[in-house]
Amino acid sequence: MCGLAGLLRPTADLDAARLDALAGAMGDALEHRGPDDRGVWFDDAAGVALAHRRLSILDLSPLGHQPMASEDHRYVVVYNGEIYNFAELREVLVALGHVFRGHSDTEVLLAAVMEWGVEDAVSRCNGMFAIALWDRHERCLWLARDRVGKKPLYYGWAGGTFVFGSELKALWRHPAFDNGVDPDALALLLRFDYIPAPHAIHADTFKLLPGSLLRIDAATVADGPRAHDPHRDQRRYWEPRERMRAALAQPFNGDVLEAENRLDDLLRDAVSLRMVADVPVGVFLSGGTDSSIVTALMQAQSRHPVRTFTIGFERSHHDEAHLAREVAEHLHTQHTELYVSGADALGVVPTLPAMFDEPFADASQVPTALVARLARTAVTVALSGDGGDELFFGYKRYERALRNWRWHSRVPGFLRQALAGSAKTHGEASRTGGFAALAAEMGARGIGDVYRQRVMRWRDPEAVVPGAKLPAIFYDQPDPLHGVGTPADAMMLADFSVYLPEDLLCKVDRTSMAVSLEARAPLLDWRVAEFAWSLPLDFKRHPSGNKHLLKRVLRRYLPDSMVDRGKRGFGAPVSDWLKGDLREWAAALLDPARLRAEGHLDADAVDALWQQFLGGERKWHTHLWNVLMFQAWHEHWQSQRSAVRAI
């Protein structure tokens, strides 16, 4: 696990010393992602430089140092992540005549690119990764991201220079990166609590989509951002909708016991691959289905007690540490439990802008940061249970959306259109329920439109962000599966494509890497995902409870009493914070005079919600939290840019 950064100039107008210093500064901004080693490579004649910060996980020797050149010296790579099937690929490549000096997966990746080319090589990799690779012969830069989007990769233009990095803080270190706030991206933040790829908070700046490749030729860099369209230029080598449609076209045709056996085998292998490391490995354990099954499969394949980590909350209804403790005791893991106070949680809040570098407003970022910090005291790698809900129908909101879709389909068309026509006049009131919420869904063209109402925050963010025009994203499609599968499949696909990489995996990556901890998610092995997509819906959605097949596998390792219990999720009491200890902090950030001076948000609209919230409207804390996360981020970004300009 590492951090990468770099730049490509349209002309070779910077000398070696300047290229080295620029790339080195960008890479050093990511020291938390890789505190163990530092490397810079540049070619001043080509105007390209690559920087790397290493967190040593495999092959701790200098033979794993990056940037790394291929055996034939054609390619140079910086790479963040892990290729779990590297040993298998290495065997194939040795048989084809490749010789290896060390034991790192980076060296295997380069040999694979030499043998099969970039796209075919990446398609053969089972792992999580972000890759930047310079091709000396073609004079082009390749960027690549793993199938699901576990590892981040930003890119954009700093003046006339193409820049890229694992986090925005690397791009900020380039003195010409003066890209301001993109109002369209800000509107997306208010709508969803995060900014979906390929969009980013800055103008002329983008995220690489999961499962995508981007080729940038040195000759085209001078054309600048206006000549590059991320939707056109980013090429998907693995596209979830295509893969789900293919899986549904060839469904699993065995009975539920055969499916249970198959899933158990797949998960065992996925967990086993992610236990491979030359450093200590543990697991986040919440006591829910997903983390429990990962823990159980780890312990079943370990000769020693697995290290498990849980956060508990003092005097809080959010506390579920006792559930994790029961699982740990049954499996005989080496369990670490830490109870934190409200003050401990609130102490994380000021660090969030620096931790995430892009405004991000899922409040469960706070407990996730705390459990990552706890795990890092004992291990360098931690497995997580992310992905179970999106693959096995785990969210209660799926049921609510299906119920509403059934109700709406019974309403005559003319009445639905009439009600839908009034929805715009209700604005944010549709968030609070009642007639306004009903009217907002009445114009639904398909399950996608109904489900979007379940995952949005601000209903009309364009009204509060001056000059914004909401970009269309995957959630805006009325039928995400284009006529294939069931409405339930379509909702799970939408979450897998957007919410999972842009919220959940972003949250885990930033909080874990902030403390130099590598997080791995075996449930998101692409083989598990494609198998889950091939299953009939009643193997997931079942009268006895959702995530049916996953729970059948878990019963092999835990008693029914530890499987059949509800779970509230990894939340945070934001409403209490904003009315209590964070009230003064929030009031300063939301001050109308300040908002007017900055010009990014409609001060009157924001202040109206703030006053209504203080007056007792319970729903507005989520609206306010994403505004506050933007405001806190904006303050941090301004201070960071001032520091760079002063150098």
C-alpha positions in Angstrom: 0.0 0.0 0.0 1.5 3.3 -1.1 1.0 6.7 -2.5 1.9 7.8 -6.0 2.1 11.2 -7.8 3.6 12.6 -10.9 3.5 15.1 -13.7 3.9 15.3 -17.5 4.9 18.6 -19.2 3.9 19.3 -22.9 7.5 20.4 -23.5 10.8 19.5 -22.0 11.4 22.9 -20.5 12.2 21.9 -16.9 15.7 20.8 -16.0 16.4 17.6 -14.0 16.7 19.4 -10.7 13.3 21.1 -11.1 11.5 18.0 -12.1 13.0 16.1 -9.2 12.0 18.7 -6.7 8.4 19.1 -8.1 7.7 15.4 -8.2 9.4 14.9 -4.8 7.2 17.5 -3.2 4.1 16.0 -4.6 5.1 12.6 -3.4 6.1 13.8 0.0 2.6 15.1 0.5 1.5 11.4 0.7 4.0 10.4 3.3 1.2 9.0 5.5 0.3 6.5 2.7 3.9 5.3 2.6 6.2 6.1 5.5 8.7 3.3 4.8 10.4 4.5 1.6 10.6 7.3 -0.9 11.4 7.3 -4.6 11.4 9.7 -7.6 12.1 9.0 -11.3 12.2 11.5 -14.1 13.1 11.9 -17.7 13.8 15.6 -18.3 14.0 15.1 -22.1 10.4 13.8 -22.0 9.1 16.2 -19.3 7.8 13.4 -17.1 8.4 12.6 -13.5 7.0 9.9 -11.2 7.0 9.9 -7.3 6.3 7.1 -4.9 5.9 6.7 -1.1 6.0 3.1 0.1 4.2 1.2 2.9 6.1 -2.1 2.8 3.8 -5.1 2.8 5.4 -7.6 0.5 9.1 -8.0 -0.2 10.3 -5.6 2.5 13.8 -5.5 0.8 15.1 -2.8 -1.5 14.1 -5.0 -4.4 10.5 -3.7 -3.9 11.5 -0.1 -4.3 9.5 2.2 -6.6 9.5 3.8 -9.1 10.5 0.5 -10.8 11.6 -0.1 -14.4 10.7 -3.2 -16.4 13.3 -5.8 -17.3 13.5 -4.3 -20.9 13.6 -0.7 -19.5 10.6 0.2 -21.7 8.2 0.9 -18.8 8.5 2.7 -15.5 5.8 2.3 -12.9 4.5 3.7 -9.6 1.8 1.6 -8.1 -0.5 1.7 -5.0 -2.2 -1.4 -3.8 -1.9 -5.2 -3.9 -2.2 -7.8 -6.7 -3.4 -10.8 -4.7 -2.9 -13.3 -7.5 0.7 -12.2 -8.2 2.1 -15.6 -7.3 -0.1 -17.3 -9.9 0.8 -14.7 -12.5 4.5 -15.0 -11.7 4.4 -18.8 -12.4 2.9 -18.2 -15.8 5.4 -15.5 -16.6 8.4 -17.6 -15.5 7.2 -20.3 -17.8 7.2 -17.7 -20.6 10.8 -16.9 -19.9 10.7 -13.9 -17.5 13.3 -13.6 -14.8 12.6 -12.0 -11.5 15.1 -10.4 -9.1 12.8 -10.0 -6.0 9.4 -11.2 -4.7 7.2 -8.1 -5.1 4.0 -7.9 -7.0 5.2 -4.7 -8.6 7.8 -6.6 -10.5 5.2 -9.1 -11.6 3.0 -6.3 -12.8 5.7 -4.9 -15.0 6.5 -8.3 -16.5 2.8 -8.8 -17.2 2.7 -5.5 -19.1 5.8 -6.5 -21.1 4.1 -9.8 -22.0 0.5 -8.9 -22.6 0.2 -5.1 -22.9 -1.3 -2.7 -20.4 -5.0 -3.5 -20.7 -4.6 -7.3 -20.9 -2.2 -7.3 -18.0 -4.5 -5.2 -15.7 -7.4 -7.4 -16.7 -5.5 -10.5 -15.4 -4.9 -8.8 -12.0 -7.1 -9.7 -9.0 -6.5 -6.9 -6.6 -6.8 -3.3 -5.5 -4.6 -0.8 -7.2 -4.0 2.5 -8.8 -1.2 2.5 -11.4 0.7 5.2 -13.2 3.0 3.7 -15.9 5.2 5.6 -18.4 5.9 4.0 -21.8 9.3 5.2 -23.0 8.7 3.9 -26.5 5.3 5.3 -27.1 6.0 8.5 -25.0 2.7 8.1 -23.2 1.4 7.8 -19.7 -1.1 5.1 -18.6 -3.3 5.5 -15.5 -5.3 2.5 -14.3 -7.6 1.8 -11.3 -8.9 -1.5 -9.9 -12.3 -3.0 -10.9 -14.2 -1.9 -7.8 -12.4 1.4 -7.0 -10.7 0.5 -3.8 -7.7 2.7 -4.5 -8.1 6.4 -5.5 -6.5 8.2 -8.4 -6.9 11.9 -9.2 -5.7 13.7 -12.3 -5.9 17.2 -13.8 -4.1 20.2 -15.1 -1.9 22.6 -13.2 -1.6 25.4 -15.7 -0.2 23.6 -18.7 1.1 20.6 -16.8 -0.8 17.3 -16.5 -0.6 16.2 -12.8 -1.9 13.1 -10.9 -1.8 11.5 -7.5 -3.4 9.3 -5.0 -4.9 12.2 -3.2 -5.6 15.9 -4.0 -3.0 17.0 -1.5 -0.3 15.8 -4.0 -1.8 18.0 -6.8 -1.9 21.0 -4.4 1.8 20.8 -4.1 2.3 21.9 -7.7 2.6 25.7 -7.6 0.5 26.2 -10.7 -2.5 24.2 -9.4 -4.8 27.1 -8.8 -8.0 25.3 -9.9 -11.0 26.7 -8.0 -14.1 25.0 -6.7 -16.3 23.4 -9.4 -19.9 24.4 -8.6 -21.3 21.3 -10.4 -19.2 19.1 -8.1 -20.2 21.0 -5.0 -23.9 20.4 -6.0 -23.1 16.7 -6.3 -21.6 16.8 -2.8 -24.8 18.3 -1.3 -26.9 15.8 -3.2 -25.0 12.6 -2.1 -22.5 13.5 0.7 -19.7 12.7 -1.7 -18.6 13.6 -5.2 -18.9 10.7 -7.6 -16.2 9.9 -10.2 -15.2 11.2 -12.7 -16.0 14.5 -11.0 -13.8 16.2 -8.4 -14.2 19.3 -6.2 -11.8 21.3 -8.4 -12.3 22.6 -11.9 -10.2 20.8 -14.6 -9.6 17.9 -12.1 -11.1 14.4 -12.3 -11.1 11.0 -10.7 -10.4 7.9 -12.7 -13.4 5.7 -12.7 -13.2 2.2 -11.2 -12.2 -0.5 -13.7 -10.8 2.1 -16.1 -7.7 3.0 -18.1 -6.6 6.4 -19.3 -3.8 7.0 -21.8 -2.3 10.5 -22.0 0.2 11.1 -24.9 2.9 13.6 -24.3 1.9 15.4 -27.6 -1.7 16.0 -26.4 -0.9 17.4 -22.9 -0.6 20.9 -24.5 -4.2 20.7 -25.6 -5.2 21.1 -22.0 -8.3 20.0 -20.1 -10.8 21.4 -22.6 -9.7 18.9 -25.2 -10.1 16.0 -22.8 -13.5 14.5 -21.8 -13.2 12.0 -18.9 -16.4 10.2 -20.1 -14.8 9.8 -23.5 -11.2 9.3 -22.7 -11.5 6.9 -19.7 -11.9 3.4 -21.1 -13.5 0.7 -18.9 -11.8 -2.7 -19.0 -14.3 -4.0 -16.4 -17.8 -2.5 -16.4 -20.2 -3.6 -13.6 -23.4 -3.3 -15.7 -22.0 -5.3 -18.5 -20.7 -7.9 -16.0 -24.0 -8.1 -14.1 -26.0 -8.4 -17.4 -23.7 -11.2 -18.5 -24.1 -13.0 -15.1 -27.9 -12.7 -15.2 -27.9 -14.1 -18.7 -26.1 -17.2 -17.4 -27.6 -17.6 -13.9 -26.5 -20.1 -11.3 -28.8 -23.1 -11.8 -28.0 -25.1 -8.7 -29.9 -25.3 -5.5 -29.3 -23.2 -2.4 -26.9 -25.8 -0.8 -24.8 -25.9 -3.9 -24.7 -22.1 -3.9 -23.7 -22.1 -0.3 -20.8 -24.4 -0.9 -19.7 -22.4 -3.9 -19.8 -19.1 -2.0 -18.0 -20.6 1.0 -15.2 -21.8 -1.4 -15.0 -18.4 -3.1 -14.9 -16.5 0.1 -12.3 -18.8 1.7 -10.0 -18.2 -1.3 -10.6 -14.5 -1.3 -9.8 -14.2 2.4 -6.8 -16.5 2.1 -5.3 -14.3 -0.7 -5.8 -11.2 1.4 -4.0 -12.7 4.4 -0.7 -12.9 2.5 1.7 -10.3 3.8 5.1 -9.9 5.3 3.7 -7.8 8.1 1.0 -8.4 10.9 -2.6 -8.8 9.6 -5.9 -8.2 11.5 -9.5 -7.6 10.9 -12.2 -4.9 11.7 -14.9 -6.7 13.6 -18.3 -5.0 14.2 -20.3 -8.1 15.0 -22.5 -7.8 11.9 -22.8 -10.4 9.2 -20.1 -9.1 6.8 -17.3 -8.5 9.2 -18.1 -11.7 11.1 -17.9 -13.9 8.1 -14.5 -12.4 7.1 -13.3 -12.9 10.7 -14.5 -16.5 10.8 -12.9 -17.4 7.5 -9.6 -15.8 8.6 -9.6 -17.8 11.9 -10.5 -21.0 10.1 -7.4 -20.6 7.9 -5.0 -19.3 10.6 -2.7 -21.3 12.9 -2.8 -18.5 15.4 -5.5 -16.3 17.0 -6.5 -13.6 14.5 -6.2 -10.0 15.7 -9.7 -8.4 15.8 -10.5 -4.7 16.5 -13.7 -3.0 17.7 -14.6 0.4 18.8 -17.3 0.9 21.5 -19.1 4.1 22.4 -19.6 5.2 26.0 -23.3 6.0 26.9 -24.4 5.7 23.3 -27.2 3.8 21.5 -24.7 3.5 18.6 -22.6 1.1 20.7 -22.4 -2.5 19.4 -19.1 -3.6 20.8 -20.8 -6.3 22.8 -21.8 -8.0 19.6 -18.3 -8.1 18.3 -17.0 -9.3 21.6 -19.4 -12.3 21.5 -18.2 -13.3 18.0 -14.5 -12.9 19.0 -15.0 -15.1 22.1 -16.7 -17.8 20.1 -14.0 -17.8 17.4 -11.2 -17.4 20.0 -9.6 -14.4 18.3 -7.1 -12.1 20.0 -9.6 -9.3 20.5 -8.9 -5.6 21.1 -11.7 -3.4 22.2 -11.6 0.3 22.9 -14.4 2.4 24.3 -14.3 6.0 23.3 -16.1 9.0 24.7 -18.0 11.7 22.8 -15.0 13.9 23.3 -12.8 11.3 21.6 -15.1 11.2 18.6 -15.4 15.0 18.4 -11.6 15.2 18.5 -11.5 13.5 15.1 -13.7 16.2 13.4 -11.0 18.9 13.0 -8.7 16.4 11.3 -11.3 15.4 8.6 -10.5 18.0 6.0 -6.8 17.0 6.0 -7.6 13.3 6.1 -10.0 13.4 3.1 -8.6 16.3 1.1 -11.9 16.5 -0.8 -15.1 17.4 1.0 -16.8 14.2 2.2 -19.8 14.0 4.5 -20.6 10.4 5.5 -20.5 11.0 9.3 -19.5 7.3 9.9 -16.0 8.6 8.8 -15.5 9.5 12.5 -15.9 5.9 14.0 -14.1 4.4 11.0 -11.1 6.7 11.7 -11.1 5.6 15.3 -11.1 1.9 14.6 -8.4 2.3 12.0 -6.2 4.2 14.5 -6.8 1.4 17.0 -5.9 -1.4 14.6 -2.7 0.4 13.6 -1.3 0.0 17.1 -0.9 -3.7 16.4 -1.1 -4.5 12.7 -0.2 -3.0 9.3 -3.0 -4.7 7.3 -6.6 -5.1 8.3 -9.4 -6.9 6.4 -12.9 -5.4 6.3 -16.4 -6.7 5.5 -17.3 -4.0 2.9 -19.4 -5.1 0.0 -21.9 -7.6 1.6 -24.9 -5.2 1.5 -24.4 -4.2 -2.1 -24.0 -7.8 -3.3 -26.5 -9.7 -1.2 -29.4 -7.2 -0.7 -28.5 -6.0 2.7 -30.0 -2.5 3.0 -33.4 -1.8 4.4 -33.8 1.0 1.9 -34.0 -1.6 -0.8 -37.2 -2.9 0.7 -38.7 0.6 1.1 -37.9 1.5 -2.5 -39.5 -1.7 -3.8 -42.6 -1.0 -1.7 -42.9 2.5 -3.0 -42.4 1.4 -6.6 -45.3 -1.1 -6.2 -47.5 1.7 -4.8 -46.7 4.2 -7.4 -47.3 1.8 -10.3 -50.9 1.4 -9.1 -51.6 5.2 -9.3 -53.1 6.3 -12.6 -50.7 8.0 -15.0 -52.4 11.3 -15.2 -52.5 11.6 -11.4 -48.9 10.7 -11.0 -47.8 13.4 -13.5 -50.0 16.0 -11.7 -48.4 15.2 -8.4 -44.9 15.0 -9.9 -45.4 18.5 -11.4 -45.9 19.9 -7.9 -42.8 18.3 -6.5 -40.4 21.0 -7.6 -42.3 23.6 -5.6 -41.7 21.6 -2.4 -37.8 21.8 -2.7 -36.1 20.4 0.4 -39.4 19.7 2.2 -39.5 16.3 0.3 -36.7 15.2 2.6 -39.0 15.5 5.7 -41.6 13.0 4.5 -45.4 13.5 4.0 -47.0 14.7 0.8 -43.9 16.4 -0.5 -41.9 13.2 -0.3 -44.7 11.3 -2.1 -45.0 13.9 -4.8 -41.2 13.8 -5.4 -41.4 10.1 -6.4 -44.6 10.3 -8.4 -42.9 11.1 -11.7 -40.6 8.1 -11.4 -39.8 6.5 -14.8 -38.4 3.3 -13.2 -37.0 1.9 -10.0 -33.8 4.0 -10.4 -35.8 7.2 -10.0 -37.6 5.9 -6.9 -34.3 4.6 -5.4 -32.5 7.9 -5.9 -34.9 9.5 -3.5 -33.7 7.1 -0.8 -30.0 8.0 -1.2 -30.2 11.8 -1.8 -29.6 14.5 0.8 -30.4 17.9 -0.8 -33.2 17.4 -3.3 -32.5 20.6 -5.2 -28.8 21.5 -4.7 -28.7 23.7 -7.7 -30.9 26.1 -5.8 -28.2 26.6 -3.1 -25.0 26.5 -5.3 -24.9 29.6 -7.5 -24.1 28.7 -11.1 -24.3 24.9 -10.6 -25.7 22.5 -13.2 -26.0 19.0 -11.8 -24.1 16.5 -13.9 -25.9 13.3 -14.7 -24.5 10.2 -12.9 -25.3 6.5 -12.7 -28.1 7.2 -10.1 -30.0 9.3 -12.6 -30.8 6.4 -14.8 -34.5 5.2 -14.5 -33.4 1.6 -15.1 -29.7 1.0 -14.3 -29.8 -2.5 -15.8 -31.5 -1.4 -19.1 -34.4 -3.9 -19.0 -32.5 -6.9 -17.6 -32.9 -8.5 -14.1 -35.2 -7.3 -11.3 -35.7 -3.9 -9.7 -33.7 -5.2 -6.8 -30.8 -6.1 -9.0 -30.9 -2.6 -10.5 -30.6 -0.9 -7.1 -27.8 -3.1 -6.0 -26.0 -2.3 -9.2 -26.4 1.4 -8.7 -25.0 1.2 -5.2 -22.1 -1.0 -6.4 -21.3 1.5 -9.1 -21.5 4.7 -7.1 -22.1 4.5 -3.3 -19.6 1.7 -2.7 -16.5 3.2 -4.4 -17.3 6.8 -3.8 -18.5 6.6 -0.2 -17.7 3.4 1.6 -14.3 2.6 0.0 -13.2 6.2 -0.1 -14.0 6.4 3.7 -12.0 3.2 4.5 -9.1 4.2 2.2 -8.6 7.7 3.6 -9.1 6.8 7.3 -6.8 3.8 7.1 -4.1 5.4 5.1 -4.1 8.4 7.4 -2.5 6.1 9.9 -0.5 4.0 7.3 -2.8 1.0 7.6 -3.7 -1.1 4.6 -7.3 -2.2 4.4 -8.4 -5.2 2.3 -12.0 -6.2 1.4 -12.3 -9.9 0.4 -16.1 -9.7 -0.2 -15.3 -7.4 -3.1 -13.1 -10.0 -4.9 -14.4 -9.6 -8.5 -15.1 -13.4 -8.6 -17.4 -13.1 -5.5 -19.2 -10.1 -7.1 -19.9 -11.9 -10.4 -21.1 -15.0 -8.6 -23.4 -13.0 -6.4 -24.8 -11.3 -9.6 -25.6 -14.7 -11.1 -27.7 -15.8 -8.1 -31.5 -15.8 -8.1 -32.9 -13.0 -5.9 -34.5 -15.3 -3.4 -31.0 -16.5 -2.4 -30.5 -13.0 -1.1 -33.9 -11.6 -0.3 -35.7 -14.2 1.8 -38.6 -14.3 4.3 -36.2 -15.4 7.0 -34.0 -12.3 6.4 -32.0 -10.6 3.8 -28.4 -11.6 2.8 -29.8 -15.1 3.1 -27.0 -17.0 1.4 -24.3 -15.1 3.1 -25.9 -15.9 6.5 -26.2 -19.6 5.5 -22.4 -19.6 5.1 -21.9 -17.8 8.4 -24.0 -20.4 10.2 -21.2 -22.9 9.5 -18.9 -20.9 11.8 -21.3 -19.2 14.3 -24.4 -20.2 16.2 -27.8 -19.0 15.0 -28.0 -16.5 17.9 -25.0 -14.6 16.5 -26.3 -14.7 13.0 -30.0 -13.8 13.4 -29.7 -10.3 14.9 -30.2 -6.9 13.6 -27.5 -4.4 13.2 -27.8 -0.6 13.2 -24.7 0.3 11.3 -21.6 2.3 12.0 -23.2 5.7 12.7 -22.4 8.9 14.5 -24.8 11.2 16.5 -24.4 14.2 14.3 -27.6 15.9 15.4 -26.5 15.8 19.1 -23.1 17.1 18.1 -24.4 20.1 16.2 -26.8 21.0 19.1 -24.0 20.5 21.7 -20.3 20.5 21.5 -20.0 21.4 17.8 -22.6 24.2 17.8 -20.1 27.0 18.1 -17.9 25.5 15.4 -20.9 25.0 13.1 -22.2 28.5 13.6 -18.9 30.0 12.6 -18.7 28.0 9.4 -22.3 28.7 8.6 -22.2 32.4 9.3 -24.2 34.2 6.6 -21.6 37.0 6.1 -18.9 34.4 5.6 -20.9 32.4 3.1 -21.7 35.6 1.1 -18.1 36.6 1.1 -16.9 33.2 -0.2 -19.7 33.0 -2.8 -20.0 29.2 -3.1 -23.3 28.7 -1.3 -26.6 30.7 -1.0 -26.3 32.1 2.5 -30.0 32.6 3.0 -30.9 29.1 2.0 -28.3 27.6 4.3 -29.1 29.8 7.2 -32.8 29.0 6.9 -32.1 25.3 7.4 -29.7 26.0 10.3 -32.3 28.0 12.1 -35.0 25.4 11.5 -32.6 22.7 12.8 -32.0 24.7 16.0 -35.7 25.1 16.3 -36.3 21.3 16.3 -36.5 20.0 12.7 -34.6 16.8 13.1 -34.0 16.0 9.5 -31.7 18.9 8.6 -28.6 17.6 10.4 -27.6 15.6 7.3 -28.1 18.6 5.0 -26.0 20.7 7.3 -23.3 18.2 7.8 -22.3 18.1 4.1 -22.4 21.9 4.0 -20.1 22.0 7.1 -17.8 19.4 5.6 -17.4 21.6 2.5 -16.8 24.7 4.6 -14.2 23.0 6.8 -12.5 21.6 3.7 -12.5 25.0 2.0 -10.8 26.6 5.0 -8.2 23.8 5.0 -7.6 24.0 1.3 -7.1 27.7 1.4 -4.5 27.4 4.1 -2.7 24.6 2.2 -2.5 26.6 -1.0 -1.3 29.7 0.8 1.6 27.6 2.3 2.5 26.3 -1.2 2.5 29.8 -2.7 4.8 31.0 0.0 7.5 28.4 -0.9 
